[in-house]
Amino acid sequence: MQQSLSKCIARAADALRHGVAVARNQEFDVETGLRTRASLHADLAHLHASAIPARLELLALNAGDGLDDALIGNADAELRSRIGGALREATEPAGARAYRLDGSLYGFLGPLDASALTPAASAHRALSAVSERLASGAVRGEARIPDEAAAGPAALAIAHERMRARSRWQRLSSERQVRDVLLQIISERRAGGSAVAQPRVAAYAIGVGRRLGLSLGELDDIVRAAELQDIGMLSVPEAVLRKRAALEPEEWAMIRRHPVVGERILSAAPALEPVAKLVRSSYERFDGTGYPDGIRGEQIPLGSRVIAVCVAYDAMTSPRPYREALPAATAFEELCRCAGRQFDPMVVAAFCAEMNQLDPEAAVATA
């Protein structure tokens, strides 16, 4: 019986996929009532042949802001129909057309009229009446025909690229707000203590990362991980952090656990998951004697190996309540001495080369 049921479900899924594929080749989408991608391409071809100026816009709904949950959980079976109705009613009175292109991506084609609210902007407003949560995560992109693109495919590419850029800006803006809150918490905890000089560490990490061929995205994750490396210390009692005597075994266990706590805190924000992984491994040692996992060599993420070197140099060359700042040459020597044991020799060499270029007077032989 279970096997028959599985076959039945498989046949139904195949039929559904076929039905959706057929529907998308039609003029109207069966779920939203909006025109389809095929219809948009036909309209763009007509505009091009007629040399009629127009504005092409795209509107993407962020699936992470509740759309998929509502549909998959069947919490609102008519959601897509209501979205389609709202977008159509918001655009057609202005002489524009609304299209459902794919999943949660919608398109709009309307006249060039700088004084009027654009079709996508009108649709965005109307979307708020359907779901404030969806409207808050929506992102728009546009292109003018023929001023910016003569043909439909080029206009779609421009609009899509602008939409992606704005989506990234929105994501980074949210991430920065989370980062700023966490940094403020760390700053409050460190009041009166010895904080890491974040701008210097960030500059070191960027320079070293570039020498190692890391991408801009990877560099961004490294910088944020360096800033938030000690967020897990919030779980360690103040008395332990300020204790001058030797720590007890259970107190050392708290210290060694803080990278795991930091990972958990940062992973609560999905956008910070890559940063969280780097934070977890930033106290590992190249020879495998670090914590919390005791991994070694290239098992340690490269970003974490970069952070370890940059933070160590900054710590050595900054004054502490119990000692003066070490000279740069002494710090270089210590990094080279510990290369292969605490630090990755490749990262140490890249760090020394970068610092020698920035400050030739402090030049030393690299490892």
ROPA-572059 format. One record per residue (C-alpha): residue number from 0; residue in three letters; x, z, y. Coordinates in Angstrom, 3 decimals, always signed. Last residue first. Layout:
residues N
+-----+------+----------+----------+----------+
! pos ! code !       xx !       zz !       yy !
+-----+------+----------+----------+----------+
! NUM !  ALA !        X !        Z !        Y !
...
+-----+------+----------+----------+----------+
END
This chain:
residues 367
+-----+------+----------+----------+----------+
! pos ! code !       xx !       zz !       yy !
+-----+------+----------+----------+----------+
! 366 !  ALA !  +59.010 !   +7.253 !  +33.205 !
! 365 !  THR !  +59.462 !   +6.414 !  +36.868 !
! 364 !  ALA !  +62.679 !   +7.110 !  +38.734 !
! 363 !  VAL !  +61.920 !   +8.888 !  +41.980 !
! 362 !  ALA !  +60.812 !   +7.760 !  +45.402 !
! 361 !  ALA !  +59.791 !  +10.448 !  +47.896 !
! 360 !  GLU !  +61.149 !   +8.467 !  +50.848 !
! 359 !  PRO !  +59.362 !   +5.362 !  +49.513 !
! 358 !  ASP !  +55.935 !   +6.970 !  +50.164 !
! 357 !  LEU !  +53.043 !   +4.598 !  +49.385 !
! 356 !  GLN !  +55.102 !   +2.338 !  +47.111 !
! 355 !  ASN !  +56.680 !   +5.300 !  +45.376 !
! 354 !  MET !  +53.210 !   +6.801 !  +44.939 !
! 353 !  GLU !  +51.907 !   +3.716 !  +43.155 !
! 352 !  ALA !  +54.974 !   +3.394 !  +40.913 !
! 351 !  CYS !  +54.798 !   +7.108 !  +40.067 !
! 350 !  PHE !  +51.109 !   +6.830 !  +39.169 !
! 349 !  ALA !  +51.608 !   +3.699 !  +37.055 !
! 348 !  ALA !  +54.454 !   +5.360 !  +35.144 !
! 347 !  VAL !  +52.387 !   +8.533 !  +34.640 !
! 346 !  VAL !  +49.451 !   +6.436 !  +33.402 !
! 345 !  MET !  +51.610 !   +4.641 !  +30.834 !
! 344 !  PRO !  +53.217 !   +7.929 !  +29.742 !
! 343 !  ASP !  +49.761 !   +9.465 !  +29.032 !
! 342 !  PHE !  +49.951 !  +13.117 !  +30.048 !
! 341 !  GLN !  +50.244 !  +16.497 !  +28.335 !
! 340 !  ARG !  +52.782 !  +15.535 !  +25.675 !
! 339 !  GLY !  +53.871 !  +11.935 !  +26.086 !
! 338 !  ALA !  +54.634 !  +12.444 !  +29.759 !
! 337 !  CYS !  +55.215 !  +16.156 !  +30.418 !
! 336 !  ARG !  +58.747 !  +15.706 !  +31.803 !
! 335 !  CYS !  +57.611 !  +12.690 !  +33.832 !
! 334 !  LEU !  +54.790 !  +14.674 !  +35.442 !
! 333 !  GLU !  +57.145 !  +17.582 !  +36.118 !
! 332 !  GLU !  +59.718 !  +15.295 !  +37.731 !
! 331 !  PHE !  +57.085 !  +13.759 !  +39.980 !
! 330 !  ALA !  +55.928 !  +17.233 !  +41.034 !
! 329 !  THR !  +59.500 !  +18.200 !  +41.896 !
! 328 !  ALA !  +59.947 !  +15.027 !  +43.959 !
! 327 !  ALA !  +56.687 !  +15.700 !  +45.827 !
! 326 !  PRO !  +57.871 !  +19.166 !  +46.875 !
! 325 !  LEU !  +55.836 !  +22.038 !  +45.402 !
! 324 !  ALA !  +53.219 !  +23.747 !  +47.566 !
! 323 !  GLU !  +53.886 !  +27.440 !  +48.035 !
! 322 !  ARG !  +52.863 !  +30.011 !  +45.443 !
! 321 !  TYR !  +50.302 !  +32.722 !  +44.467 !
! 320 !  PRO !  +47.533 !  +31.878 !  +46.939 !
! 319 !  ARG !  +48.054 !  +28.184 !  +46.184 !
! 318 !  PRO !  +49.573 !  +25.453 !  +48.327 !
! 317 !  SER !  +49.007 !  +21.824 !  +47.305 !
! 316 !  THR !  +51.721 !  +19.588 !  +45.784 !
! 315 !  MET !  +51.266 !  +20.916 !  +42.233 !
! 314 !  ALA !  +47.461 !  +20.740 !  +42.306 !
! 313 !  ASP !  +47.482 !  +17.195 !  +43.718 !
! 312 !  TYR !  +49.905 !  +16.065 !  +41.017 !
! 311 !  ALA !  +47.787 !  +17.663 !  +38.284 !
! 310 !  VAL !  +44.573 !  +16.119 !  +39.666 !
! 309 !  CYS !  +46.093 !  +12.634 !  +39.666 !
! 308 !  VAL !  +47.585 !  +12.939 !  +36.167 !
! 307 !  ALA !  +44.466 !  +14.364 !  +34.510 !
! 306 !  ILE !  +42.178 !  +11.913 !  +36.360 !
! 305 !  VAL !  +44.069 !   +8.906 !  +34.997 !
! 304 !  ARG !  +43.844 !  +10.233 !  +31.430 !
! 303 !  SER !  +40.110 !  +10.829 !  +31.905 !
! 302 !  GLY !  +39.648 !   +7.240 !  +33.096 !
! 301 !  LEU !  +41.540 !   +5.962 !  +30.062 !
! 300 !  PRO !  +39.094 !   +7.703 !  +27.739 !
! 299 !  ILE !  +40.963 !   +9.997 !  +25.298 !
! 298 !  GLN !  +41.133 !   +8.430 !  +21.833 !
! 297 !  GLU !  +44.031 !   +6.459 !  +23.300 !
! 296 !  GLY !  +46.355 !   +9.399 !  +22.795 !
! 295 !  ARG !  +44.787 !  +12.563 !  +21.403 !
! 294 !  ILE !  +41.470 !  +14.316 !  +20.767 !
! 293 !  GLY !  +41.374 !  +18.118 !  +20.719 !
! 292 !  ASP !  +37.618 !  +18.201 !  +21.387 !
! 291 !  PRO !  +37.261 !  +20.734 !  +24.233 !
! 290 !  TYR !  +40.173 !  +20.828 !  +24.959 !
! 289 !  GLY !  +43.853 !  +19.907 !  +24.941 !
! 288 !  THR !  +46.425 !  +20.053 !  +22.136 !
! 287 !  GLY !  +45.998 !  +16.415 !  +21.087 !
! 286 !  ASP !  +49.400 !  +15.115 !  +22.234 !
! 285 !  PHE !  +47.888 !  +13.239 !  +25.205 !
! 284 !  ARG !  +46.114 !  +16.354 !  +26.395 !
! 283 !  GLU !  +42.353 !  +16.763 !  +26.886 !
! 282 !  TYR !  +41.179 !  +18.425 !  +30.087 !
! 281 !  SER !  +39.542 !  +15.278 !  +31.556 !
! 280 !  SER !  +37.635 !  +14.581 !  +28.339 !
! 279 !  ARG !  +34.237 !  +16.042 !  +29.232 !
! 278 !  VAL !  +34.500 !  +14.815 !  +32.838 !
! 277 !  LEU !  +35.067 !  +11.229 !  +31.677 !
! 276 !  LYS !  +31.962 !  +11.342 !  +29.495 !
! 275 !  ALA !  +29.882 !  +12.781 !  +32.354 !
! 274 !  VAL !  +30.966 !   +9.974 !  +34.688 !
! 273 !  PRO !  +29.685 !   +7.361 !  +32.237 !
! 272 !  GLU !  +26.405 !   +9.375 !  +31.984 !
! 271 !  LEU !  +25.963 !   +9.592 !  +35.757 !
! 270 !  ALA !  +23.161 !   +7.017 !  +36.057 !
! 269 !  PRO !  +21.197 !   +8.909 !  +33.390 !
! 268 !  ALA !  +21.100 !  +12.084 !  +35.558 !
! 267 !  ALA !  +20.831 !  +15.017 !  +33.109 !
! 266 !  SER !  +24.128 !  +13.705 !  +31.763 !
! 265 !  LEU !  +25.879 !  +15.366 !  +34.718 !
! 264 !  ILE !  +24.900 !  +18.902 !  +33.721 !
! 263 !  ARG !  +25.566 !  +18.345 !  +30.027 !
! 262 !  GLU !  +29.009 !  +16.857 !  +30.691 !
! 261 !  GLY !  +29.907 !  +19.785 !  +32.932 !
! 260 !  VAL !  +28.871 !  +22.229 !  +30.215 !
! 259 !  VAL !  +31.142 !  +20.402 !  +27.779 !
! 258 !  PRO !  +33.991 !  +20.490 !  +30.320 !
! 257 !  HIS !  +33.350 !  +24.264 !  +30.773 !
! 256 !  ARG !  +33.867 !  +25.223 !  +27.125 !
! 255 !  ARG !  +37.619 !  +25.816 !  +27.386 !
! 254 !  ILE !  +37.098 !  +28.236 !  +30.260 !
! 253 !  MET !  +34.411 !  +30.194 !  +28.422 !
! 252 !  ALA !  +36.574 !  +30.356 !  +25.280 !
! 251 !  TRP !  +39.430 !  +31.686 !  +27.417 !
! 250 !  GLU !  +37.135 !  +34.541 !  +28.410 !
! 249 !  GLU !  +36.302 !  +35.252 !  +24.767 !
! 248 !  PRO !  +40.027 !  +35.383 !  +23.939 !
! 247 !  GLU !  +40.723 !  +37.823 !  +26.829 !
! 246 !  LEU !  +42.301 !  +36.455 !  +29.985 !
! 245 !  ALA !  +45.657 !  +37.776 !  +31.210 !
! 244 !  ALA !  +45.378 !  +39.733 !  +34.448 !
! 243 !  ARG !  +44.632 !  +38.140 !  +37.813 !
! 242 !  LYS !  +40.886 !  +37.609 !  +37.213 !
! 241 !  ARG !  +39.335 !  +35.424 !  +39.887 !
! 240 !  LEU !  +37.709 !  +32.868 !  +37.559 !
! 239 !  VAL !  +36.736 !  +35.535 !  +35.028 !
! 238 !  ALA !  +35.068 !  +37.736 !  +37.637 !
! 237 !  GLU !  +33.207 !  +34.738 !  +39.024 !
! 236 !  PRO !  +31.517 !  +34.197 !  +35.681 !
! 235 !  VAL !  +32.023 !  +30.737 !  +34.095 !
! 234 !  SER !  +28.928 !  +28.530 !  +33.936 !
! 233 !  LEU !  +29.593 !  +27.050 !  +37.386 !
! 232 !  MET !  +32.952 !  +25.988 !  +35.960 !
! 231 !  GLY !  +31.082 !  +23.048 !  +34.418 !
! 230 !  ILE !  +31.143 !  +21.255 !  +37.792 !
! 229 !  ASP !  +34.957 !  +21.231 !  +37.584 !
! 228 !  GLN !  +35.524 !  +17.495 !  +37.182 !
! 227 !  LEU !  +32.913 !  +16.559 !  +39.772 !
! 226 !  GLU !  +35.221 !  +14.894 !  +42.308 !
! 225 !  ALA !  +37.503 !  +13.449 !  +39.630 !
! 224 !  ALA !  +34.460 !  +12.165 !  +37.742 !
! 223 !  ARG !  +33.183 !  +10.486 !  +40.910 !
! 222 !  VAL !  +36.504 !   +8.723 !  +41.477 !
! 221 !  ILE !  +36.772 !   +7.686 !  +37.828 !
! 220 !  ASP !  +33.233 !   +6.252 !  +37.756 !
! 219 !  ASP !  +33.905 !   +4.179 !  +40.887 !
! 218 !  LEU !  +37.179 !   +2.903 !  +39.424 !
! 217 !  GLU !  +35.347 !   +1.778 !  +36.283 !
! 216 !  GLY !  +32.782 !   -0.085 !  +38.367 !
! 215 !  LEU !  +35.505 !   -1.723 !  +40.450 !
! 214 !  SER !  +37.239 !   -2.922 !  +37.272 !
! 213 !  LEU !  +40.408 !   -1.372 !  +35.856 !
! 212 !  GLY !  +43.624 !   -3.399 !  +35.720 !
! 211 !  LEU !  +46.061 !   -0.521 !  +35.187 !
! 210 !  ARG !  +47.577 !   -0.989 !  +38.641 !
! 209 !  ARG !  +44.079 !   -0.902 !  +40.084 !
! 208 !  GLY !  +43.368 !   +2.361 !  +38.312 !
! 207 !  VAL !  +46.530 !   +3.940 !  +39.707 !
! 206 !  GLY !  +45.604 !   +3.061 !  +43.284 !
! 205 !  ILE !  +41.981 !   +4.126 !  +42.882 !
! 204 !  ALA !  +42.952 !   +7.406 !  +41.187 !
! 203 !  TYR !  +45.460 !   +8.345 !  +43.910 !
! 202 !  ALA !  +42.934 !   +7.633 !  +46.660 !
! 201 !  ALA !  +40.255 !   +9.682 !  +44.888 !
! 200 !  VAL !  +42.701 !  +12.567 !  +44.398 !
! 199 !  ARG !  +43.547 !  +12.496 !  +48.100 !
! 198 !  PRO !  +39.883 !  +12.399 !  +49.193 !
! 197 !  GLN !  +38.971 !  +15.202 !  +46.738 !
! 196 !  ALA !  +41.585 !  +17.787 !  +47.736 !
! 195 !  VAL !  +40.877 !  +20.106 !  +44.793 !
! 194 !  ALA !  +39.577 !  +23.457 !  +45.983 !
! 193 !  SER !  +41.651 !  +26.621 !  +46.166 !
! 192 !  GLY !  +39.444 !  +29.671 !  +46.594 !
! 191 !  GLY !  +37.796 !  +31.254 !  +49.616 !
! 190 !  ALA !  +34.619 !  +29.328 !  +49.003 !
! 189 !  ARG !  +35.022 !  +27.645 !  +45.616 !
! 188 !  ARG !  +31.451 !  +28.388 !  +44.503 !
! 187 !  GLU !  +30.031 !  +27.039 !  +47.775 !
! 186 !  SER !  +32.147 !  +23.892 !  +47.441 !
! 185 !  ILE !  +30.997 !  +23.348 !  +43.865 !
! 184 !  ILE !  +27.353 !  +23.595 !  +44.943 !
! 183 !  GLN !  +28.008 !  +21.224 !  +47.850 !
! 182 !  LEU !  +29.688 !  +18.776 !  +45.486 !
! 181 !  LEU !  +26.659 !  +18.883 !  +43.190 !
! 180 !  VAL !  +24.244 !  +18.176 !  +46.044 !
! 179 !  ASP !  +26.431 !  +15.344 !  +47.368 !
! 178 !  ARG !  +26.697 !  +13.773 !  +43.918 !
! 177 !  VAL !  +22.922 !  +13.806 !  +43.402 !
! 176 !  GLN !  +22.436 !  +12.192 !  +46.817 !
! 175 !  ARG !  +25.210 !   +9.712 !  +46.085 !
! 174 !  GLU !  +23.529 !   +8.745 !  +42.815 !
! 173 !  SER !  +20.279 !   +8.020 !  +44.612 !
! 172 !  SER !  +22.067 !   +5.803 !  +47.142 !
! 171 !  LEU !  +24.015 !   +4.139 !  +44.330 !
! 170 !  ARG !  +20.794 !   +3.212 !  +42.573 !
! 169 !  GLN !  +19.184 !   +1.919 !  +45.768 !
! 168 !  TRP !  +22.301 !   -0.118 !  +46.611 !
! 167 !  ARG !  +22.418 !   -1.540 !  +43.086 !
! 166 !  SER !  +18.788 !   -2.614 !  +43.360 !
! 165 !  ARG !  +19.483 !   -4.109 !  +46.771 !
! 164 !  ALA !  +22.317 !   -6.213 !  +45.341 !
! 163 !  ARG !  +20.200 !   -7.257 !  +42.348 !
! 162 !  MET !  +17.356 !   -8.369 !  +44.632 !
! 161 !  ARG !  +19.766 !  -10.343 !  +46.786 !
! 160 !  GLU !  +21.163 !  -12.075 !  +43.682 !
! 159 !  HIS !  +17.669 !  -12.889 !  +42.417 !
! 158 !  ALA !  +16.574 !  -14.359 !  +45.730 !
! 157 !  ILE !  +19.695 !  -16.536 !  +45.918 !
! 156 !  ALA !  +19.357 !  -17.728 !  +42.300 !
! 155 !  LEU !  +15.640 !  -18.457 !  +42.731 !
! 154 !  ALA !  +16.384 !  -20.513 !  +45.835 !
! 153 !  ALA !  +19.030 !  -22.512 !  +43.966 !
! 152 !  PRO !  +16.613 !  -23.195 !  +41.094 !
! 151 !  GLY !  +13.843 !  -24.251 !  +43.509 !
! 150 !  ALA !  +15.739 !  -26.836 !  +45.550 !
! 149 !  ALA !  +17.027 !  -27.096 !  +49.122 !
! 148 !  ALA !  +18.341 !  -23.557 !  +49.420 !
! 147 !  GLU !  +19.018 !  -21.461 !  +52.513 !
! 146 !  ASP !  +17.106 !  -23.391 !  +55.183 !
! 145 !  PRO !  +15.052 !  -25.407 !  +52.650 !
! 144 !  ILE !  +13.434 !  -23.107 !  +51.539 !
! 143 !  ARG !  +14.043 !  -19.498 !  +52.515 !
! 142 !  ALA !  +15.262 !  -16.970 !  +49.944 !
! 141 !  GLU !  +14.078 !  -13.471 !  +49.085 !
! 140 !  GLY !  +14.832 !  -10.296 !  +47.125 !
! 139 !  ARG !  +12.702 !   -7.184 !  +46.630 !
! 138 !  VAL !  +13.119 !   -3.893 !  +44.731 !
! 137 !  ALA !  +10.382 !   -1.607 !  +43.355 !
! 136 !  GLY !  +11.235 !   +2.019 !  +42.539 !
! 135 !  SER !   +8.977 !   +3.676 !  +45.118 !
! 134 !  ALA !   +6.137 !   +1.275 !  +44.322 !
! 133 !  LEU !   +6.164 !   +2.260 !  +40.652 !
! 132 !  ARG !   +5.893 !   +5.962 !  +41.458 !
! 131 !  GLU !   +3.227 !   +5.431 !  +44.096 !
! 130 !  SER !   +1.084 !   +3.703 !  +41.475 !
! 129 !  VAL !   -1.867 !   +1.351 !  +41.959 !
! 128 !  ALA !   -2.431 !   +2.000 !  +45.667 !
! 127 !  SER !   +1.329 !   +1.872 !  +46.198 !
! 126 !  LEU !   +1.343 !   -1.630 !  +44.716 !
! 125 !  ALA !   -0.589 !   -2.883 !  +47.720 !
! 124 !  ARG !   +2.343 !   -2.042 !  +49.972 !
! 123 !  HIS !   +4.770 !   -3.903 !  +47.721 !
! 122 !  ALA !   +2.390 !   -6.861 !  +47.614 !
! 121 !  SER !   +2.365 !   -7.039 !  +51.409 !
! 120 !  ALA !   +6.165 !   -6.827 !  +51.450 !
! 119 !  ALA !   +6.346 !   -9.521 !  +48.762 !
! 118 !  PRO !   +4.055 !  -11.820 !  +50.762 !
! 117 !  THR !   +6.031 !  -11.313 !  +53.995 !
! 116 !  LEU !   +4.364 !   -9.361 !  +56.817 !
! 115 !  ALA !   +3.704 !  -11.858 !  +59.570 !
! 114 !  SER !   +5.707 !  -12.715 !  +62.682 !
! 113 !  ALA !   +8.497 !  -14.541 !  +60.840 !
! 112 !  ASP !   +6.108 !  -16.983 !  +59.202 !
! 111 !  LEU !   +7.621 !  -19.270 !  +56.594 !
! 110 !  PRO !   +4.737 !  -20.021 !  +54.256 !
! 109 !  GLY !   +4.329 !  -18.453 !  +50.816 !
! 108 !  LEU !   +5.690 !  -18.253 !  +47.299 !
! 107 !  PHE !   +5.760 !  -14.924 !  +45.515 !
! 106 !  GLY !   +7.446 !  -13.852 !  +42.296 !
! 105 !  TYR !   +7.021 !  -10.910 !  +39.933 !
! 104 !  LEU !   +9.388 !   -9.227 !  +37.478 !
! 103 !  SER !   +8.040 !   -6.398 !  +35.273 !
! 102 !  GLY !   +8.000 !   -8.344 !  +32.016 !
! 101 !  ASP !   +8.708 !  -11.923 !  +33.033 !
! 100 !  LEU !   +7.741 !  -14.258 !  +35.847 !
!  99 !  ARG !   +4.339 !  -12.976 !  +36.922 !
!  98 !  TYR !   +3.377 !  -15.123 !  +39.874 !
!  97 !  ALA !   +1.745 !  -14.510 !  +43.267 !
!  96 !  ARG !   +0.734 !  -17.304 !  +45.646 !
!  95 !  ALA !   +0.744 !  -17.230 !  +49.426 !
!  94 !  GLY !   -1.804 !  -18.419 !  +52.016 !
!  93 !  ALA !   -1.975 !  -15.045 !  +53.768 !
!  92 !  PRO !   -5.311 !  -14.204 !  +52.086 !
!  91 !  GLU !   -3.607 !  -14.919 !  +48.720 !
!  90 !  THR !   -0.916 !  -12.245 !  +49.018 !
!  89 !  ALA !   -2.436 !   -8.756 !  +48.883 !
!  88 !  GLU !   -5.345 !   -9.723 !  +46.640 !
!  87 !  ARG !   -2.979 !  -11.286 !  +44.093 !
!  86 !  LEU !   -0.615 !   -8.322 !  +44.037 !
!  85 !  ALA !   -3.457 !   -5.813 !  +43.598 !
!  84 !  GLY !   -5.138 !   -7.821 !  +40.864 !
!  83 !  GLY !   -1.904 !   -8.270 !  +38.935 !
!  82 !  ILE !   -1.079 !   -4.570 !  +39.133 !
!  81 !  ARG !   -4.610 !   -3.711 !  +37.971 !
!  80 !  SER !   -4.256 !   -6.051 !  +34.985 !
!  79 !  ARG !   -0.848 !   -4.603 !  +34.193 !
!  78 !  LEU !   -2.245 !   -1.065 !  +34.249 !
!  77 !  GLU !   -5.378 !   -1.750 !  +32.225 !
!  76 !  ALA !   -4.290 !   +0.122 !  +29.085 !
!  75 !  ASP !   -3.269 !   +3.172 !  +31.114 !
!  74 !  ALA !   -1.841 !   +5.982 !  +28.995 !
!  73 !  ASN !   -1.224 !   +3.509 !  +26.173 !
!  72 !  GLY !   +2.072 !   +5.320 !  +25.466 !
!  71 !  ILE !   +3.847 !   +1.975 !  +25.445 !
!  70 !  LEU !   +2.177 !   +0.896 !  +28.691 !
!  69 !  ALA !   +2.459 !   +4.085 !  +30.737 !
!  68 !  ASP !   +5.960 !   +4.846 !  +29.489 !
!  67 !  ASP !   +7.088 !   +1.277 !  +30.165 !
!  66 !  LEU !   +5.940 !   +1.372 !  +33.792 !
!  65 !  GLY !   +7.113 !   +4.916 !  +34.582 !
!  64 !  ASP !  +10.028 !   +4.688 !  +36.956 !
!  63 !  GLY !  +12.553 !   +3.514 !  +34.374 !
!  62 !  ALA !  +10.792 !   +0.159 !  +34.224 !
!  61 !  ASN !  +11.771 !   -0.423 !  +37.847 !
!  60 !  LEU !   +9.368 !   -2.994 !  +39.208 !
!  59 !  ALA !  +11.058 !   -6.162 !  +40.385 !
!  58 !  LEU !   +9.687 !   -8.187 !  +43.321 !
!  57 !  LEU !  +10.956 !  -11.710 !  +43.994 !
!  56 !  GLU !  +10.403 !  -13.806 !  +47.096 !
!  55 !  LEU !  +10.370 !  -17.517 !  +47.913 !
!  54 !  ARG !   +9.603 !  -18.453 !  +51.529 !
!  53 !  ALA !   +8.488 !  -21.975 !  +52.285 !
!  52 !  PRO !   +9.355 !  -25.210 !  +54.080 !
!  51 !  ILE !   +7.572 !  -28.361 !  +52.795 !
!  50 !  ALA !   +9.913 !  -31.242 !  +51.953 !
!  49 !  SER !   +7.169 !  -32.862 !  +49.838 !
!  48 !  ALA !   +9.360 !  -33.410 !  +46.777 !
!  47 !  HIS !  +10.951 !  -29.980 !  +47.185 !
!  46 !  LEU !   +7.606 !  -28.280 !  +47.673 !
!  45 !  HIS !   +6.204 !  -29.985 !  +44.572 !
!  44 !  ALA !   +9.211 !  -28.919 !  +42.484 !
!  43 !  LEU !   +8.758 !  -25.345 !  +43.695 !
!  42 !  ASP !   +5.079 !  -25.450 !  +42.702 !
!  41 !  ALA !   +5.931 !  -26.693 !  +39.198 !
!  40 !  HIS !   +8.620 !  -24.027 !  +38.813 !
!  39 !  LEU !   +6.126 !  -21.362 !  +39.891 !
!  38 !  SER !   +3.518 !  -22.597 !  +37.404 !
!  37 !  ALA !   +6.020 !  -22.420 !  +34.553 !
!  36 !  ARG !   +6.896 !  -18.859 !  +35.612 !
!  35 !  THR !   +3.227 !  -17.930 !  +35.340 !
!  34 !  ARG !   +0.308 !  -17.584 !  +37.754 !
!  33 !  LEU !   -1.292 !  -14.169 !  +37.890 !
!  32 !  GLY !   -4.171 !  -12.994 !  +35.706 !
!  31 !  THR !   -2.147 !   -9.915 !  +34.817 !
!  30 !  GLU !   -2.221 !   -9.816 !  +31.022 !
!  29 !  VAL !   -3.128 !  -13.441 !  +30.160 !
!  28 !  ASP !   -0.613 !  -15.019 !  +32.578 !
!  27 !  PHE !   -1.968 !  -18.169 !  +34.216 !
!  26 !  GLU !   -0.716 !  -21.761 !  +34.239 !
!  25 !  GLN !   +0.243 !  -21.849 !  +30.588 !
!  24 !  ASN !   +3.752 !  -21.893 !  +29.161 !
!  23 !  ARG !   +3.874 !  -18.119 !  +29.416 !
!  22 !  ALA !   +0.723 !  -17.884 !  +27.297 !
!  21 !  VAL !   +2.377 !  -19.742 !  +24.421 !
!  20 !  ALA !   +5.307 !  -17.325 !  +24.345 !
!  19 !  VAL !   +2.947 !  -14.341 !  +24.590 !
!  18 !  GLY !   +0.871 !  -15.647 !  +21.706 !
!  17 !  HIS !   +3.930 !  -16.304 !  +19.564 !
!  16 !  ARG !   +5.231 !  -12.792 !  +20.183 !
!  15 !  LEU !   +1.806 !  -11.356 !  +19.344 !
!  14 !  ALA !   +1.503 !  -13.433 !  +16.183 !
!  13 !  ASP !   +4.947 !  -12.306 !  +15.030 !
!  12 !  ALA !   +4.013 !   -8.681 !  +15.699 !
!  11 !  ALA !   +0.751 !   -9.074 !  +13.776 !
!  10 !  ARG !   +2.586 !  -10.615 !  +10.830 !
!   9 !  ALA !   +5.093 !   -7.741 !  +10.811 !
!   8 !  ILE !   +2.293 !   -5.162 !  +10.976 !
!   7 !  CYS !   +0.552 !   -6.786 !   +8.018 !
!   6 !  LYS !   +3.781 !   -6.942 !   +6.065 !
!   5 !  SER !   +4.384 !   -3.244 !   +6.708 !
!   4 !  LEU !   +0.814 !   -2.413 !   +5.635 !
!   3 !  SER !   +1.270 !   -4.334 !   +2.407 !
!   2 !  GLN !   +4.508 !   -2.443 !   +1.673 !
!   1 !  GLN !   +2.810 !   +0.893 !   +2.388 !
!   0 !  MET !   +0.000 !   +0.000 !   +0.000 !
+-----+------+----------+----------+----------+
END
